[in-house]
């Protein structure tokens, strides 16, 4: 990844540990929400037959 960014002339901007943790938590929360939504869709499909 770093090699690609160097070839393209872009600088890699690493996140601070605090920002990285915040984004990781956000991803975890969104993944949980996605699972819940998928379960609700499956239940709705079963109810509708």
C-alpha positions as CSV (number, residue, x, y, z in Angstrom):
1,X,0.0,0.0,0.0
2,X,2.8,2.4,0.9
3,X,4.6,1.6,-2.3
4,X,1.5,2.4,-4.3
5,X,1.0,5.7,-2.6
6,X,4.6,6.6,-3.1
7,X,4.3,5.8,-6.9
8,X,1.1,8.0,-7.1
9,X,2.9,10.8,-5.2
10,X,0.5,10.8,-2.2
11,X,1.8,10.9,1.3
12,X,0.5,8.3,3.7
13,X,-1.2,10.0,6.6
14,X,-1.2,7.6,9.6
15,X,-4.0,8.0,12.1
16,X,-3.3,8.8,15.7
17,X,-3.9,5.9,18.1
18,X,-6.9,7.7,19.5
19,X,-8.4,8.4,16.1
20,X,-7.7,4.8,14.9
21,X,-9.4,3.4,18.0
22,X,-12.4,5.7,17.4
23,X,-12.7,4.5,13.8
24,X,-12.3,0.9,14.8
25,X,-15.1,1.2,17.3
26,X,-17.3,2.9,14.7
27,X,-16.7,0.0,12.3
28,X,-17.6,-2.5,15.0
29,X,-20.8,-0.7,15.8
30,X,-21.8,-0.5,12.2
31,X,-21.0,-4.2,11.7
32,X,-23.3,-5.0,14.6
33,X,-26.0,-2.8,13.2
34,X,-25.7,-4.5,9.9
35,X,-26.2,-7.9,11.4
36,X,-29.3,-6.7,13.3
37,X,-30.7,-5.2,10.1
38,X,-30.1,-8.5,8.2
39,X,-31.8,-10.4,10.9
40,X,-34.8,-8.1,10.7
41,X,-35.0,-8.5,6.9
42,X,-34.9,-12.3,7.2
43,X,-37.7,-12.2,9.8
44,X,-39.8,-10.0,7.6
45,X,-39.2,-12.3,4.6
46,X,-40.4,-15.2,6.7
47,X,-43.5,-13.3,7.9
48,X,-44.4,-12.3,4.4
49,X,-43.9,-15.8,3.2
